């Protein structure tokens, strides 16, 4: 699996992409973008969301962690 671009921008290089476990990969499925010619199924990359700068990248990572924390039942404070 390639590295997670979102975590790399947030100072966590060499962290593997979560693939289908990631909320941003599932977002592509929810938006029915799977028919579009995408080299990756990550909404972060598809919509070039990391071009918004480090504050946007930090916020997107915090959303990912909160959603995935809630999904696992652990919650994130």
For each residue, the residues with C-beta under 8 A, 3 or more apart:
1: 16 17 19
2: 16 17 40
3: 7 8 13 14 15 16 17
4: 7 8 12 15 16 17 18 22
5: 8 9 17 42 44 45 50
6: 9 10 24 44 50 57 60 61 64
7: 3 4 10 12 13 15 61
8: 3 4 5 12 13 14 15
9: 5 6 50 54 57
10: 6 7 54 57 58 61
11:
12: 4 7 8 15
13: 3 7 8
14: 3 8
15: 3 4 7 8 12
16: 1 2 3 4
17: 1 2 3 4 5 22 42
18: 4 21 22 25
19: 1 22 25
20: 25 26
21: 18 25 68
22: 4 17 18 19 25 26 42 64 68
23: 26 27 63 64 67 68
24: 6 27 28 42 43 44 60 64
25: 18 19 20 21 22 28 29 41 42 43
26: 20 22 23 29 30
27: 23 24 30 31 43
28: 24 25 31 33 34 38 41 42 43 46
29: 25 26 32 33 34 41
30: 26 27
31: 27 28 43
32: 29 35
33: 28 29 36 38 43 46
34: 28 29 38 41
35: 32
36: 33 46
37:
38: 28 33 34 41 46
39:
40: 2 45 46
41: 25 28 29 34 38 46
42: 5 17 22 24 25 28 45 46
43: 24 25 27 28 31 33 46 47 49
44: 5 6 24 47 49 50 60
45: 5 40 42 48 49 50
46: 28 33 36 38 40 41 42 43
47: 43 44
48: 45 51
49: 43 44 45 52 56 57 60
50: 5 6 9 44 45 56 57 60
51: 48
52: 49 55 56 57
53: 56 57
54: 9 10 57 58
55: 52 58 59
56: 49 50 52 53 59 60
57: 6 9 10 49 50 52 53 54 60 61
58: 10 54 55 61 62
59: 55 56 62 63
60: 6 24 44 49 50 56 57 63 64
61: 6 7 10 57 58 64 65
62: 58 59 65 66
63: 23 59 60 66 67
64: 6 22 23 24 60 61 67 68
65: 61 62 68 69 76
66: 62 63 69 70 76
67: 23 63 64 70 71
68: 21 22 23 64 65 71 72
69: 65 66 72 74 75 76
70: 66 67 73 75 76
71: 67 68
72: 68 69
73: 70
74: 69
75: 69 70
76: 65 66 69 70
77:
